Amino acid sequence: MLKVGMIGAGIIAGTHRDALATFDDMALTAVADVSIDKARRLCDRAYDNYTAMLEQEPLDIALVTLPHGLHAEAAIACAKRGLHVFLEKPMANTVAECEAIIAACKSHNVALMVGHLQRYLAHNRKIRELIQSGAYGDLAFIVETRCIDYFVPSRPRWFLDKAMAGGGITMNYGAHSLDKIRWITGREVMEAYGKNAQHCDGRDIEGGSQSLIQLSGNVTATLNYSAYVSPGFEETLYFLTKGVIKAGHGVWTSTGGGFTAVATDAQEEPFRWMWRDFRDAILHGTPPPVGGAYGMDIIRTIRALLDEGRMV
């Protein structure tokens, strides 16, 4: 039985708990959070200090779901105790923090997986299949637009703190977009440039951004984000030489004229799928499918976008 200790009992913690509950050979054993009441809602063995949990619980795996700015400290502490580490995305706020996490896990011979979810979603797997089929020609460019009312009272305050979150909508949702684009296309990011703006007084994170990504193979992608008041909108268009694939709440294709809906395979619960992959990597001594180097590459690109720089 692989025993899992969760560090952080925030909004994603319950989804991880439910996924772990479906396994016979893994179990959520303990939870630590500064709010012990939140920890108790997830597990009977609750702590208000993760150091105490690590000292007192015989764990095999640490699941870190803390604010981004706390990932490195917690992950390194867990690795030093010989625990395999599952880090929620994004991996950390900086490349230097990612490097430190990778080094600690390597030094203590523990597995590291980052919770990038996009490859586990049925619609993304269908889009990848359609592109690889060649039926729509060669991929030329990608356009993604995402709008969400980000500055709502229900959002945990740390998401709006640049030091803790690392950024705003670009850090939070850019991690999803970049993961999705890289996995679906199988291409590397060669260059990245972003422009960010804030039009809400008193905020130190970006509320809007537009980014240009140069992928290998002469393919480009633009990411357009708005965190201001909107009904919520997400659409990704993959332009190929013989057609277009559109993704939103479904998948559609066009070879001229209108779009036609495409059926996707039944969706396996994605968090369970991620945990199964991590468990198998631990048991068989194989690299996790979403490792530290990949997580760090995503952060390297995001930092280029947020710092309005250029990555080559």
C-alpha positions as CSV (number, residue, x, y, z in Angstrom):
1,M,0.0,0.0,0.0
2,L,1.4,3.4,-1.1
3,K,0.6,5.9,1.6
4,V,0.0,9.5,0.4
5,G,0.3,12.6,2.5
6,M,-1.3,15.8,1.1
7,I,0.2,19.2,1.7
8,G,-2.4,21.9,1.1
9,A,-6.2,21.4,1.4
10,G,-7.3,24.0,-1.2
11,I,-9.8,23.9,-4.0
12,I,-8.2,21.0,-6.0
13,A,-7.5,18.8,-2.9
14,G,-10.9,17.1,-2.9
15,T,-10.5,16.0,-6.5
16,H,-7.2,14.3,-5.7
17,R,-8.8,12.7,-2.6
18,D,-11.6,11.3,-4.7
19,A,-9.2,9.9,-7.3
20,L,-7.0,8.2,-4.7
21,A,-10.0,6.7,-3.1
22,T,-10.6,4.6,-6.2
23,F,-7.3,2.6,-5.8
24,D,-6.8,-0.6,-3.7
25,D,-3.0,-0.1,-3.4
26,M,-2.8,3.7,-2.7
27,A,-4.5,5.6,0.1
28,L,-4.6,9.2,1.4
29,T,-3.2,8.8,4.8
30,A,-2.8,12.3,6.2
31,V,-3.4,15.9,5.2
32,A,-1.7,19.1,6.3
33,D,-3.0,22.6,5.9
34,V,-2.6,25.9,7.9
35,S,-6.3,25.6,8.4
36,I,-6.7,22.3,10.3
37,D,-10.4,22.4,9.7
38,K,-9.9,22.2,6.0
39,A,-7.5,19.3,6.5
40,R,-10.0,17.4,8.7
41,R,-12.6,17.7,6.0
42,L,-10.4,15.6,3.8
43,C,-8.8,13.1,6.2
44,D,-9.1,12.1,9.8
45,R,-5.4,12.4,10.3
46,A,-5.0,16.1,10.0
47,Y,-2.1,18.5,10.8
48,D,-1.7,22.3,10.7
49,N,2.0,21.9,9.9
50,Y,3.3,19.7,7.2
51,T,6.7,19.3,8.9
52,A,4.9,17.6,11.8
53,M,3.0,15.4,9.3
54,L,6.3,14.4,7.6
55,E,7.9,13.6,11.0
56,Q,5.0,11.5,12.4
57,E,3.4,9.7,9.4
58,P,5.1,6.8,7.6
59,L,4.4,8.1,4.0
60,D,5.6,7.0,0.6
61,I,4.3,9.9,-1.5
62,A,3.8,13.6,-0.9
63,L,1.1,15.4,-2.9
64,V,1.8,19.2,-2.9
65,T,-1.2,21.4,-3.6
66,L,0.0,24.6,-2.0
67,P,0.2,28.0,-3.6
68,H,2.8,28.1,-6.4
69,G,5.3,30.1,-4.4
70,L,5.5,27.4,-1.7
71,H,6.0,24.4,-4.0
72,A,9.8,24.4,-4.0
73,E,10.2,24.5,-0.2
74,A,7.7,21.7,0.4
75,A,8.8,19.5,-2.5
76,I,12.4,19.7,-1.4
77,A,11.5,18.9,2.2
78,C,9.6,15.8,1.1
79,A,12.3,14.6,-1.3
80,K,14.9,14.8,1.6
81,R,12.7,12.4,3.6
82,G,12.7,10.0,0.7
83,L,9.1,10.6,-0.4
84,H,8.1,10.5,-4.1
85,V,6.7,13.9,-5.0
86,F,3.5,14.8,-7.0
87,L,3.4,18.5,-7.6
88,E,0.2,20.3,-8.7
89,K,0.8,22.5,-11.8
90,P,2.4,24.9,-12.4
91,M,5.6,23.3,-11.0
92,A,6.9,26.5,-9.3
93,N,7.2,30.3,-9.9
94,T,10.7,30.3,-11.4
95,V,13.1,28.1,-13.4
96,A,15.6,28.3,-10.4
97,E,12.9,26.8,-8.1
98,C,12.2,24.0,-10.6
99,E,15.9,23.3,-10.9
100,A,16.2,23.0,-7.1
101,I,13.2,20.6,-6.9
102,I,14.6,18.4,-9.7
103,A,18.0,18.3,-8.0
104,A,16.6,17.3,-4.7
105,C,14.5,14.5,-6.2
106,K,17.5,13.2,-8.1
107,S,19.8,13.4,-5.1
108,H,17.4,11.4,-3.0
109,N,16.3,9.0,-5.7
110,V,12.6,9.7,-5.6
111,A,10.1,10.1,-8.5
112,L,8.7,13.5,-9.4
113,M,5.5,14.1,-11.4
114,V,3.9,17.4,-12.2
115,G,0.1,17.5,-12.5
116,H,-0.3,18.7,-16.1
117,L,-3.7,17.4,-17.0
118,Q,-4.2,18.1,-20.7
119,R,-3.1,14.8,-22.1
120,Y,-5.6,13.0,-20.0
121,L,-8.6,14.8,-21.5
122,A,-10.6,12.9,-24.1
123,H,-11.1,15.9,-26.4
124,N,-7.4,16.7,-26.5
125,R,-6.6,13.1,-27.3
126,K,-9.1,13.2,-30.2
127,I,-7.5,16.5,-31.6
128,R,-4.1,14.9,-31.4
129,E,-5.4,11.9,-33.3
130,L,-7.0,14.1,-36.0
131,I,-3.9,16.1,-36.5
132,Q,-1.7,13.0,-36.7
133,S,-4.0,11.4,-39.2
134,G,-2.9,13.8,-41.9
135,A,-6.5,14.1,-43.1
136,Y,-6.5,17.9,-42.6
137,G,-3.1,18.5,-44.0
138,D,-0.1,20.0,-42.2
139,L,-0.5,22.1,-39.0
140,A,0.2,25.8,-39.7
141,F,-0.8,27.8,-36.6
142,I,-3.0,27.8,-33.5
143,V,-5.2,30.5,-31.9
144,E,-6.5,30.2,-28.4
145,T,-8.7,32.7,-26.6
146,R,-9.7,32.4,-23.0
147,C,-11.8,34.8,-21.0
148,I,-12.8,34.3,-17.4
149,D,-13.9,36.7,-14.6
150,Y,-10.7,36.1,-12.6
151,F,-11.1,38.8,-9.9
152,V,-14.1,37.3,-8.2
153,P,-14.5,37.2,-4.4
154,S,-14.6,33.4,-4.4
155,R,-11.1,33.1,-5.8
156,P,-8.6,32.4,-3.0
157,R,-6.6,35.6,-2.3
158,W,-3.2,34.0,-2.9
159,F,-4.1,33.7,-6.6
160,L,-4.1,37.6,-6.7
161,D,-0.7,37.9,-5.0
162,K,2.1,38.0,-7.5
163,A,4.7,36.8,-5.0
164,M,2.7,33.8,-4.1
165,A,1.0,33.0,-7.4
166,G,3.9,34.0,-9.7
167,G,1.5,35.9,-12.0
168,G,-2.1,36.0,-12.8
169,I,-4.1,34.5,-15.6
170,T,-1.0,33.8,-17.7
171,M,0.7,31.8,-15.0
172,N,-2.5,29.9,-14.0
173,Y,-4.0,29.2,-17.4
174,G,-0.9,29.5,-19.5
175,A,0.3,26.3,-17.8
176,H,-2.7,24.5,-19.3
177,S,-2.4,26.1,-22.7
178,L,1.3,25.4,-23.2
179,D,0.9,21.8,-21.9
180,K,-2.0,21.2,-24.2
181,I,-0.3,22.7,-27.3
182,R,3.0,20.9,-26.7
183,W,1.4,17.5,-26.1
184,I,-1.1,17.7,-28.9
185,T,1.4,18.8,-31.5
186,G,4.4,17.0,-30.2
187,R,6.5,20.2,-30.8
188,E,8.9,22.1,-28.7
189,V,8.7,25.8,-27.9
190,M,11.5,27.7,-29.7
191,E,10.6,31.3,-28.9
192,A,8.0,33.0,-26.7
193,Y,7.0,36.6,-26.4
194,G,4.2,38.1,-24.4
195,K,2.6,41.5,-23.7
196,N,0.7,41.9,-20.4
197,A,-1.4,44.6,-19.0
198,Q,-3.4,45.4,-15.9
199,H,-6.5,47.7,-16.1
200,C,-7.7,47.1,-12.5
201,D,-6.3,49.4,-9.9
202,G,-4.6,47.8,-6.9
203,R,-3.7,44.6,-8.5
204,D,-0.1,43.4,-9.1
205,I,-0.9,40.5,-11.4
206,E,-1.7,40.8,-15.1
207,G,-5.4,41.0,-16.1
208,G,-4.9,40.5,-19.8
209,S,-2.2,39.2,-22.1
210,Q,-1.4,38.3,-25.7
211,S,1.4,36.0,-26.5
212,L,3.1,34.6,-29.6
213,I,4.7,31.2,-29.4
214,Q,7.1,29.8,-32.0
215,L,7.0,26.1,-32.1
216,S,9.4,23.7,-33.8
217,G,8.5,22.8,-37.4
218,N,7.5,26.4,-38.4
219,V,4.2,26.3,-36.4
220,T,3.1,29.3,-34.4
221,A,0.5,29.8,-31.6
222,T,-1.1,32.9,-30.2
223,L,-2.6,32.9,-26.7
224,N,-5.2,35.6,-25.8
225,Y,-6.3,35.9,-22.2
226,S,-8.7,38.3,-20.4
227,A,-9.3,38.2,-16.7
228,Y,-11.9,40.9,-16.7
229,V,-15.7,40.6,-16.4
230,S,-17.0,38.2,-19.0
231,P,-19.4,35.3,-19.2
232,G,-16.5,32.8,-19.6
233,F,-15.2,31.7,-23.0
234,E,-12.6,29.3,-24.2
235,E,-11.9,28.3,-27.7
236,T,-8.8,26.8,-29.5
237,L,-8.5,26.8,-33.3
238,Y,-6.0,24.5,-35.0
239,F,-5.5,25.8,-38.6
240,L,-4.1,23.2,-41.0
241,T,-3.5,23.3,-44.7
242,K,-6.6,21.3,-45.6
243,G,-9.0,22.2,-42.8
244,V,-9.6,23.5,-39.3
245,I,-10.1,21.8,-36.0
246,K,-12.0,23.7,-33.3
247,A,-12.1,22.9,-29.6
248,G,-14.2,24.3,-26.9
249,H,-16.8,22.3,-25.0
250,G,-16.4,19.7,-27.7
251,V,-14.5,19.1,-31.0
252,W,-15.5,20.2,-34.5
253,T,-13.8,20.0,-37.8
254,S,-14.2,21.8,-41.1
255,T,-12.7,21.3,-44.6
256,G,-14.7,24.3,-46.0
257,G,-18.1,25.6,-45.1
258,G,-19.5,24.9,-41.6
259,F,-18.1,22.9,-38.8
260,T,-19.1,19.3,-38.0
261,A,-19.1,17.9,-34.5
262,V,-16.7,15.0,-33.9
263,A,-17.4,12.3,-31.2
264,T,-14.7,11.7,-28.6
265,D,-14.0,8.6,-26.6
266,A,-15.5,8.1,-23.2
267,Q,-13.7,10.2,-20.7
268,E,-11.8,8.3,-18.0
269,E,-11.6,10.4,-14.8
270,P,-8.4,12.4,-15.6
271,F,-7.0,12.7,-12.0
272,R,-7.3,8.9,-11.5
273,W,-5.5,8.4,-14.8
274,M,-2.7,10.7,-13.6
275,W,-2.4,8.9,-10.3
276,R,-2.3,5.5,-12.0
277,D,0.5,6.7,-14.2
278,F,2.5,8.0,-11.2
279,R,1.8,4.8,-9.2
280,D,3.0,2.6,-12.1
281,A,6.2,4.7,-12.5
282,I,7.0,4.3,-8.8
283,L,6.3,0.5,-8.8
284,H,8.2,-0.2,-12.0
285,G,11.0,2.3,-11.5
286,T,10.2,4.1,-14.8
287,P,10.1,7.9,-15.5
288,P,6.7,9.5,-14.8
289,P,5.1,10.7,-18.1
290,V,5.1,14.3,-16.9
291,G,8.4,14.8,-15.2
292,G,10.3,17.6,-13.7
293,A,12.2,18.6,-16.9
294,Y,8.9,19.0,-18.7
295,G,7.3,21.0,-15.9
296,M,10.4,23.3,-15.8
297,D,10.2,23.9,-19.6
298,I,6.6,25.1,-19.1
299,I,7.7,27.5,-16.4
300,R,10.6,28.7,-18.6
301,T,8.1,29.7,-21.3
302,I,5.7,31.3,-18.9
303,R,8.5,33.4,-17.4
304,A,9.4,34.6,-20.9
305,L,5.8,35.6,-21.5
306,L,5.3,37.3,-18.1
307,D,8.7,39.1,-18.2
308,E,7.9,40.2,-21.8
309,G,11.1,38.7,-22.9
310,R,12.1,36.3,-25.6
311,M,13.2,32.7,-25.1
312,V,15.4,31.1,-27.7
